[in-house]
Amino acid sequence: MHILVTNDDGVHAPGLLALVQAMQGLGDVTVFAPDRNWSASGHTKTLGRPLRVDEVQLADGTPALATDGAPSDCVSLALLGLIKPVDLVVTGINPHANIGSDITYSGTVTSAMEAVIGGVPGLAFSLETPLDLAEADYSSAGEIARRVAEKAIAEGLPKDTLLSTNIPYLPLDEIKGFRITRLGERIYLDELVSREDPFGRPYYWIGGKHPTGELIPDTDFGAISEGFVSITPIQMDMTAYSEMKRLQNWVW
C-alpha cells in the first residue's frame, strides 16, 4: 500500500504533519504538497506554466516534496508518474470544516477529487477548529483519520467516489461516534469590502463573518455540531438525473 499525503494549507502546515504521522504504519507514505497556502483554491490544474518541485523536510524530519503548483497539481503530478504508483490519496487535515458547498472551493476536497479522476481512492479530512484558537491540537483528528483510512483500505470504495470526513474539535473520548451523512446547507455570510489604495484606486475584499450551516442531524454540519464525526461519500457524477426528463420535454 502506497499512500500519498497532501493538503491545501502548505507543506509545513501542522495538519499535514498530523496526517502523515497517522498514515505511517498503514503503508509506504509519500508527502507531496504545495509550497504555500492554497485554501479555497478549488479544483485547479496548472497548464500555462512549468511546475517546480523541491525536496523539503517536515518538522519531524520526514522527507517531503513541495511544488509551486496547486493542491490538485500535487495529485496530478504524482499519478502521472513523478513518484511510484499510488494506491490511496489522503488530504488534510484542514483546520476548518469543509461542509456543503465548501467542497467546490476546498483544495482539500478537490485534491481527493483529482485522485478519483485518476482512478485512485481519495479521502479528505477536515477539523472544525474554533476560530479564536491560536494553535490547534490535531491528535484526535489524526487518530480519526487513521481509523477511516484503515476502514477504507479494508473495505474499498466504489469507482468515482471519495469520502469527505469532518471532525469535531473535541478530545477523542468526547467524540460521540461516526455518522454517515449527506452534504448540508452551508450558509455564507460574505460581504463586499471596498477600499482605496494610496493612489485613490479602488480595490475589493470578499469579507464577512465565518459561514455557518443548518443544524439537520443527517447532514455533515449537523453531525459535527452534535459531536459526531461526519463521513460523507461524494460521487463525481453531478448530473441532476431527476431534471433530465423535464428538460427533454422542452421544445428545442
C-alpha positions as CSV (number, residue, x, y, z in Angstrom):
1,M,0.0,0.0,0.0
2,H,1.5,3.3,-1.2
3,I,-0.2,6.3,0.3
4,L,0.1,9.9,-1.0
5,V,-0.5,12.6,1.6
6,T,-1.2,16.1,0.5
7,N,-3.1,19.2,1.6
8,D,-4.1,22.8,0.6
9,D,-2.5,24.7,3.5
10,G,1.1,24.2,2.5
11,V,3.7,21.5,3.1
12,H,4.7,22.9,6.6
13,A,1.1,23.1,7.9
14,P,0.7,21.2,11.3
15,G,-2.4,19.4,10.0
16,L,-0.4,17.8,7.2
17,L,2.2,16.6,9.7
18,A,-0.5,15.1,11.9
19,L,-2.0,13.3,8.8
20,V,1.4,12.0,7.8
21,Q,2.1,10.6,11.2
22,A,-1.4,9.0,11.3
23,M,-0.8,7.2,8.0
24,Q,2.6,5.8,8.9
25,G,2.2,2.1,9.7
26,L,-0.7,1.7,7.1
27,G,1.8,1.6,4.2
28,D,4.6,3.4,2.5
29,V,3.9,7.2,2.7
30,T,4.9,9.9,0.3
31,V,4.3,13.5,1.2
32,F,3.7,15.9,-1.7
33,A,2.1,19.3,-1.0
34,P,2.0,22.9,-2.2
35,D,4.8,25.1,-1.0
36,R,2.3,27.7,0.3
37,N,-1.3,28.1,1.4
38,W,-3.9,27.4,-1.3
39,S,-7.0,27.5,0.8
40,A,-10.3,28.0,-1.1
41,S,-8.4,27.4,-4.4
42,G,-11.0,25.0,-5.7
43,H,-10.2,22.4,-8.3
44,T,-7.2,23.9,-10.2
45,K,-5.0,22.4,-12.8
46,T,-1.9,24.4,-13.9
47,L,-1.4,24.2,-17.6
48,G,0.1,27.5,-18.7
49,R,3.4,27.4,-16.9
50,P,6.0,24.9,-15.7
51,L,5.8,23.5,-12.2
52,R,8.8,23.3,-9.9
53,V,9.2,20.5,-7.3
54,D,11.7,20.7,-4.4
55,E,12.7,18.3,-1.7
56,V,11.9,19.6,1.8
57,Q,11.6,18.2,5.4
58,L,8.6,18.3,7.7
59,A,9.1,19.4,11.3
60,D,9.7,15.9,12.5
61,G,12.3,15.3,9.8
62,T,10.0,13.4,7.4
63,P,11.1,13.9,3.8
64,A,8.6,15.6,1.5
65,L,8.1,17.1,-1.9
66,A,6.8,20.6,-2.4
67,T,5.6,22.3,-5.6
68,D,4.7,25.8,-6.6
69,G,1.5,24.4,-8.1
70,A,-1.9,23.9,-6.7
71,P,-3.1,21.1,-4.4
72,S,-4.6,19.2,-7.2
73,D,-1.4,19.6,-9.2
74,C,0.4,17.6,-6.5
75,V,-2.0,14.7,-7.0
76,S,-1.9,15.0,-10.8
77,L,1.9,15.1,-10.9
78,A,2.1,12.1,-8.6
79,L,-0.4,10.0,-10.6
80,L,1.3,10.9,-13.9
81,G,4.4,9.2,-12.7
82,L,6.5,11.7,-10.7
83,I,6.5,9.1,-7.9
84,K,5.9,5.4,-7.8
85,P,2.3,4.2,-8.3
86,V,-0.1,5.4,-5.7
87,D,-2.9,3.2,-4.1
88,L,-4.6,5.8,-1.9
89,V,-4.6,9.6,-1.6
90,V,-5.4,11.3,1.7
91,T,-5.6,15.1,2.0
92,G,-5.7,17.4,5.0
93,I,-6.0,17.8,7.9
94,N,-7.7,21.0,7.0
95,P,-8.0,23.4,10.1
96,H,-11.7,24.1,9.4
97,A,-14.6,22.0,8.3
98,N,-15.5,21.5,4.6
99,I,-19.2,21.1,4.5
100,G,-22.0,21.5,2.0
101,S,-20.9,23.7,-0.9
102,D,-17.5,24.2,0.7
103,I,-16.4,21.1,-1.2
104,T,-16.3,23.1,-4.5
105,Y,-14.0,25.7,-3.0
106,S,-11.8,23.4,-0.9
107,G,-8.4,22.4,-2.1
108,T,-8.5,19.7,0.5
109,V,-11.6,18.0,-1.0
110,T,-10.8,18.8,-4.7
111,S,-7.4,17.1,-4.2
112,A,-9.3,13.9,-3.3
113,M,-11.4,14.5,-6.4
114,E,-8.3,14.7,-8.5
115,A,-7.3,11.3,-7.1
116,V,-10.6,9.8,-8.0
117,I,-10.4,11.2,-11.5
118,G,-7.0,9.5,-11.8
119,G,-8.5,6.2,-10.7
120,V,-7.2,6.2,-7.1
121,P,-9.4,6.3,-4.0
122,G,-9.4,9.7,-2.2
123,L,-10.0,10.6,1.4
124,A,-10.3,14.2,2.6
125,F,-10.1,15.2,6.3
126,S,-11.1,18.5,7.9
127,L,-11.2,19.6,11.5
128,E,-13.7,22.1,12.9
129,T,-11.2,24.2,14.8
130,P,-12.6,27.1,16.8
131,L,-11.8,30.4,15.0
132,D,-10.3,32.0,18.1
133,L,-7.8,29.2,18.7
134,A,-4.2,30.2,18.1
135,E,-2.8,26.7,17.7
136,A,-4.9,23.6,17.0
137,D,-4.4,20.2,18.5
138,Y,-4.6,17.6,15.7
139,S,-4.1,14.5,17.8
140,S,-7.7,13.4,17.9
141,A,-8.2,14.2,14.2
142,G,-5.1,12.2,13.3
143,E,-6.5,9.1,15.1
144,I,-9.9,9.5,13.4
145,A,-8.1,9.9,10.0
146,R,-6.2,6.7,10.7
147,R,-9.4,4.8,11.6
148,V,-11.2,6.0,8.4
149,A,-8.2,5.2,6.2
150,E,-7.9,1.7,7.7
151,K,-11.5,1.0,7.1
152,A,-11.4,2.4,3.5
153,I,-8.3,0.2,2.7
154,A,-10.0,-2.9,4.2
155,E,-13.5,-2.4,2.6
156,G,-12.6,-0.5,-0.6
157,L,-14.5,2.4,-2.2
158,P,-16.6,2.4,-5.4
159,K,-15.2,3.9,-8.5
160,D,-15.6,7.6,-8.8
161,T,-16.4,8.0,-5.1
162,L,-14.4,9.8,-2.4
163,L,-15.0,10.3,1.3
164,S,-15.1,13.7,2.9
165,T,-14.6,13.4,6.7
166,N,-15.3,16.3,9.0
167,I,-14.2,16.0,12.6
168,P,-15.5,18.0,15.6
169,Y,-12.8,19.7,17.7
170,L,-13.1,17.5,20.8
171,P,-10.9,15.2,22.8
172,L,-11.0,11.7,21.4
173,D,-13.0,10.3,24.4
174,E,-15.6,13.0,23.9
175,I,-16.4,12.3,20.3
176,K,-19.7,10.5,20.2
177,G,-19.1,8.3,17.3
178,F,-19.4,8.3,13.5
179,R,-22.3,9.3,11.3
180,I,-22.7,8.7,7.5
181,T,-24.1,12.0,6.3
182,R,-25.2,13.9,3.3
183,L,-23.9,17.3,2.3
184,G,-25.6,20.0,4.4
185,E,-26.7,23.5,3.5
186,R,-23.9,25.9,4.0
187,I,-24.9,29.5,4.9
188,Y,-22.4,32.1,3.6
189,L,-22.3,35.5,5.2
190,D,-20.0,37.1,2.7
191,E,-19.8,40.9,2.3
192,L,-18.1,43.1,-0.3
193,V,-15.5,45.3,1.3
194,S,-14.4,48.2,-0.8
195,R,-11.2,50.2,-0.1
196,E,-8.9,52.7,-1.9
197,D,-5.2,52.3,-2.3
198,P,-2.8,55.4,-1.7
199,F,-3.4,56.4,-5.3
200,G,-7.1,56.6,-5.0
201,R,-7.8,53.4,-7.0
202,P,-10.5,51.1,-5.6
203,Y,-9.8,47.5,-4.5
204,Y,-12.0,44.9,-3.0
205,W,-12.0,42.1,-0.5
206,I,-14.6,39.3,-0.1
207,G,-15.2,39.7,3.6
208,G,-17.9,39.0,6.1
209,K,-18.4,36.6,9.0
210,H,-17.5,32.9,9.1
211,P,-20.1,30.8,7.3
212,T,-22.5,28.6,9.3
213,G,-24.9,25.9,8.3
214,E,-28.3,24.3,9.0
215,L,-28.5,22.0,12.0
216,I,-30.0,19.0,10.4
217,P,-28.9,15.7,12.1
218,D,-28.2,13.6,8.9
219,T,-26.0,16.3,7.4
220,D,-22.3,16.9,7.8
221,F,-22.8,20.2,9.6
222,G,-25.5,18.7,11.9
223,A,-23.3,15.7,12.8
224,I,-20.2,17.7,13.8
225,S,-22.3,20.2,15.7
226,E,-23.6,17.4,17.8
227,G,-20.1,15.9,18.5
228,F,-20.0,13.2,15.8
229,V,-17.5,12.5,13.1
230,S,-19.2,13.2,9.7
231,I,-18.3,10.9,6.8
232,T,-19.9,12.0,3.5
233,P,-19.5,9.8,0.4
234,I,-19.2,12.1,-2.7
235,Q,-19.6,10.9,-6.2
236,M,-18.0,12.7,-9.2
237,D,-21.1,12.3,-11.4
238,M,-23.0,15.5,-10.5
239,T,-25.7,15.0,-13.2
240,A,-29.2,16.1,-12.0
241,Y,-30.9,12.9,-13.2
242,S,-34.3,14.0,-11.9
243,E,-34.2,17.1,-14.1
244,M,-33.2,15.3,-17.3
245,K,-36.8,14.2,-18.2
246,R,-38.2,17.7,-17.8
247,L,-35.5,19.2,-19.9
248,Q,-36.2,16.6,-22.6
249,N,-39.7,17.9,-22.8
250,W,-38.6,21.4,-23.6
251,V,-39.2,22.5,-27.2
252,W,-35.7,22.9,-28.5
